[in-house]
Amino acid sequence: MSKLPPPEVPGFVLHPVSPADAAEWAEFAALPQVQQHTSSAISRAADLLPMIERSQSEDESAPVLFVVRQAATHQLVATVGFHTISSLNRTAEITYVVRPEHWGQGLATRLCDAAVQWGFDARGWVRVQATVLEANRPSIRVLQKCRFAYEGRLRNFRLVRGKPSDYLLYARVPEAAP
């Protein structure tokens, strides 16, 4: 949880999200092009505060969310973490959001891979899963590059702007030692 060091990605500083990060995070989380292929309904910083507050709980099943700042500029360029965690089953579901001007540069892949490995190493999780709308081809490519395996379709899994929508399920488990 908060006492564990965050994942490491060269050139970036990751730290647990705090209420002070909400306004800068909302600058890009609320953009239509960011929300287009998600169930997100973020429209302002205040919408992020309940999620941020939940992530600050000491509960082992509380969300774990990190902000990602460029080391050189300190600009918040992404978030990465786990919005759904089962401490009982030692599983989690990954989430990542990248500022659009940083799309196509491999940042989501680097963050996803680092966060998943952190979950296996620091938290002892035995599975990290991801759910993604079929239309979100860039996110599917990120998951594939991060060695997630496709497991199937979840019908009417989440509401997307009020409409029940199917999601694709991907998962990664720790690699066996040689």
Sequence and secondary structure as in RCSB ss.txt:
>XXXX:A:sequence
MSKLPPPEVPGFVLHPVSPADAAEWAEFAALPQVQQHTSSAISRAADLLPMIERSQSEDESAPVLFVVRQAATHQ
LVATVGFHTISSLNRTAEITYVVRPEHWGQGLATRLCDAAVQWGFDARGWVRVQATVLEANRPSIRVLQKCRFAY
EGRLRNFRLVRGKPSDYLLYARVPEAAP
>XXXX:A:secstr
 TTS     TTEEEEE  GGGHHHHHHHHT HHHHTTS     SHHHHHHHHHHHTS  TTS EEEEEEETTT  
EEEEEEEEEEETTTTEEEEEEEE GGGTTSSHHHHHHHHHHHHHHHHS  SEEEEEE TT HHHHHHHHHTT EE
EEEEEEEEEETTEEEEEEEEEE      
